[in-house]
Amino acid sequence: MSLYGYTIKELENKLKKKEISAAELTEMSLDRIKECEEDVQAFITVDEEGARTQAAKLDELDESERQPLFAIPQAMKDNIVTKGIRTTAGSQILTNFNDPLYDATVVEKLQDAQSVMIGKANLDEFGMGSSTEKSSFHITRNPWNYDYVPGGSSGGSAAAVASGQVMFSLGSDTGGSIRQPAAFCGVVGMKPTYGLVSRYGLISLASSLDHVGPITQTVEDNARVLEVIAGNDSRDSTSANTQVPLYSEGLKEGIKGLKIAVPEEYLGEGVSEEVRESVLNALQMLELLGATWEKISVPHSTYAASAYYIISAAESSTSLARYDGVRFGARAKDAKTVEDMFKQSRSQGFGDEAKLRMMLGTFALSAGNVDTYFKKAQKVRTRIIEEFETIFSQYDLVIGPTTPRHAYKIGEIVDPVTSYANDILTIPSNLAGLPSISVPCGFTDEGLPLGLQIIGKHFDEQTVYQAAYAYEQATNHHKKRPVMGGQ
């Protein structure tokens, strides 16, 4: 028995019937990691001892004490703080952060829900990347074909789910870092509304854009995890005080009568023919299920990527200023002066992408440039928010591709501008703080997955999930599994 082919509900039933124990389920996850982790390299840290200890304690509980995610194996992106377990954010500057003193709110909530954390997943350094090639530890590989990237920055989180090492994972999404790797790896990734899930304990890339969300094999599993991790948190000043519904209970309500907007810009220049065709096929299926759709124009979306990279770089240059070898971060050895220690610690600790973005952000915030770049980018962001508000006054959902193309080969893209273009379709909903999900919607001729992106109104995750579930149940894309080691 392996984790492949099961849903959380199915494993829950097996646990209730005592067909499997928490300890056995944990061993299944650890065995799978031993089988394929050398090739996939989804993890930075695997906590075998901690997972086994936790599972053993769960097996001692009465059935009446069991919580929603009892014994379900999961992985945590390694920029989410875990008490007593090394947290690196994929960067060498945090190699000494071996014993964090507290858990992130989402970690606490999953512990309360009695899931078993197997380990910490690999990522692009501080979430700065779209391929997981920019981790300072190792490159994670796409389970569908090891020659290809899994996407990023939550590439380890997506690859761990796609390869059957865990049932679900948490990722963070600043410009597409949950949805893009979910699309590349053929799994389901949800970026919730900004403020729905606490960011307390998330190592920040850009505070006004960061989101935490789940990556799963199915839509229902995704909804069940979000039910657990969502909710108000007094430790996060941006946390919304809103009621969290049981999303999984409303999945089967259908989509009859839903009005869908399809931006022409999301299917235009730069989008591959395979991606465009898969999205149009998905729209036809949604139409058969009772929804209607129309093409619209979102002209300001063409400026979204430019605005995003200025805003995110500016915010990251500020948030990463604390990593200096004194307040936070590994300190360089053999420095002769305090100034030299600061220089060497940051030079040795940060990778090229982090340095590039910090320099860009510092430039954008400097005197004489802040009006020209940062403030102008914020004005573009406001226009994009207003554009979505206009759309959602007439439509229920916005649908398009998750990414302009399928996963690319490791080392194929080295130019930063080309790399950044991979986020062009996911960035707008980060700027606007809107909920959006990526679900599998087909495969290329090479057998690589493609993703459909569904965007909803603020705090209307329920409608997003309903549409995603209706489409998923009408197709078989989510049932396919990679043949590890090849196409």
Secondary structure, 3 states (H helix, E strand, C coil): CCCCCCCHHHHHHHHHCCCCCHHHHHHHHHHHHHHHHHHHCCEEEECHHHHHHHHHHHCCCCHHHCCCCCCCEEEEECCECECCECCCCCCHHHCCCCCCCCCCHHHHHHHHCCCEEEEEECCCHHHCCCCCCCCCCCCCCECCECCECCCCCCHHHHHHHHCCCCCEEEEEECCCCCHHHHHHHCCEEEECCCCCECCCCECCCCCCCCEEEEEECCHHHHHHHHHHHECCCCCCCCCCCCCCCCHHHHHHHCCCCCEEEEEHHHHCCCCCHHHHHHHHHHHHHHHHCCCEEEEECCHHHHHHHHHHHHHHHHHHHHHHHHECCCCECCCCCCCCCHHHHHHHHHHHHCCHHHHHHHHHHHHHHCCCCHHHHHHHHHHHHHHHHHHHHHHHCCCCEEEEECCCCCCCECCCCCCHHHHHHHHCCCHHHHHHCCCEEEEEEEECCCCCEEEEEEECCCCCHHHHHHHHHHHHHHCCHHHCCCCCCCC
